[in-house]
Amino acid sequence: QLAGGGSMKIVNQTVPLALKTLGYSEDQIAAIAEYIEAHNTIEGAPHLRPEHLPVFDCAFVAPGGTRFIPWRAHVLMMAAAQPFLSGAISKTVNMPRESTPEDIAAAFMEGWKLGLKALAVYRDGSKESQPLSTRSESDKGAQPLPPPRRERLPDTRQSITHKFSVNGHEGYITVGLYPDGRPGELFITMAKEGSTIGGLMDCFGTAVSMSLQYGVPLKVYVEKFSHTRFEPQGITSNPEIRLATSIVDYIFRWLGKTFLSEKGTEPAALPGGSEPGPEAAEPEAERKPAAMKAGGRQTGDGSAMALAAQGKPGQAVLPATSTGRPASNGELRTPSAAPAGAAAAMRRGLAEPAGEGPSVMRLPSDGPACYNCGSLTYPHGNCYLCHNCGSSMGCS
């Protein structure tokens, strides 16, 4: 069986000559050859004497057979030729799949003792797709893949709830968390219970929850469902996601901003676990009171999102800029004297320092709606470009 598919049958024409040299008659040679053609092995052939079996051994076990050249014979053949060569011998020491690590180590040690300059060992079945195999996949008795395993959340688990509004349609996103901070379930509740969209969102959240528990990465969902377009769509109540092309688009872009870092990895720790919190990061005397404003933001040097102050996992702190306004376009700006929450976010890999200045983690950002097709535009130089129709907002 060849690695890329298909098969090739190697016909050994030396068997009749070998049998004749060993003293077999023409009738016996014909009967043995006929047996080999039918069974693909010489083992069990009529008229063949047991002491002659080793003469016909091969590097691989023949289909339906059990014999093969022992690995020590390969090494001895190489050692017999090595004194007559200036370089190394290009020959593989074939081993059956039942070989142990001790057998492989013994082969290398034996080759060293016999003066070989190089030794290559290949164990049958060590590659998923090996160059040559004497058995088809059905003959190998390959074990079926294990069934998928569901990683259930503990009965008591932490969760976060986020309220959203897309073009006047309000709802709530509740994400249940594993002890290490990974999202494991998703509940989507629309404000108008009983509506068709509410029922669909409920079933969709259940399906996502099941797949998350069966190991589907959140990054796959974020990449697949972000910017899907259908009604209702429009302006949202989230300053970090100004426009949403659908409720599904908003949900997964929010999940991506909340639980995924710039590299698409999930948070490494959950508040309350081994990750030190603000209390451990700053002395009591250095902590400053936070003045909360409507909209869930703080002002002053310690400005941060209210949810981050409450220990929201995986959510990097969004401090205010020098003008007192929060950073826009989904950029995370962390001044040199960042609050403890930002320091913890940087320890988790959510923000990476850029020299001595402020560090920036660029998240997917939105521009104004395209005047031609209505899709979201994206920063392109000093203007915005629509990826849907190619229109440019102000630049040629």
Secondary structure as UniProt FT lines:
FT   TURN            3..4
FT   HELIX           14..21
FT   TURN            22..23
FT   HELIX           26..39
FT   TURN            43..44
FT   TURN            46..47
FT   HELIX           50..56
FT   TURN            63..64
FT   HELIX           71..81
FT   HELIX           82..84
FT   STRAND          92..95
FT   TURN            97..98
FT   HELIX           101..113
FT   TURN            114..115
FT   STRAND          120..123
FT   TURN            124..125
FT   HELIX           137..140
FT   STRAND          159..166
FT   TURN            167..168
FT   STRAND          169..177
FT   TURN            179..180
FT   STRAND          183..190
FT   TURN            193..194
FT   HELIX           196..213
FT   TURN            214..215
FT   HELIX           218..225
FT   TURN            226..227
FT   STRAND          234..238
FT   TURN            239..240
FT   STRAND          241..244
FT   HELIX           247..259
FT   TURN            262..263
FT   TURN            271..272
FT   HELIX           278..281
FT   HELIX           284..286
FT   STRAND          292..293
FT   TURN            294..296
FT   STRAND          297..298
FT   TURN            301..302
FT   HELIX           306..309
FT   TURN            310..311
FT   TURN            313..314
FT   TURN            322..323
FT   TURN            329..330
FT   STRAND          331..334
FT   TURN            336..337
FT   HELIX           340..347
FT   TURN            348..349
FT   TURN            355..356
FT   STRAND          359..362
FT   TURN            371..373
FT   STRAND          376..380
FT   TURN            381..382
FT   STRAND          383..386
FT   TURN            387..389
FT   STRAND          392..393
//
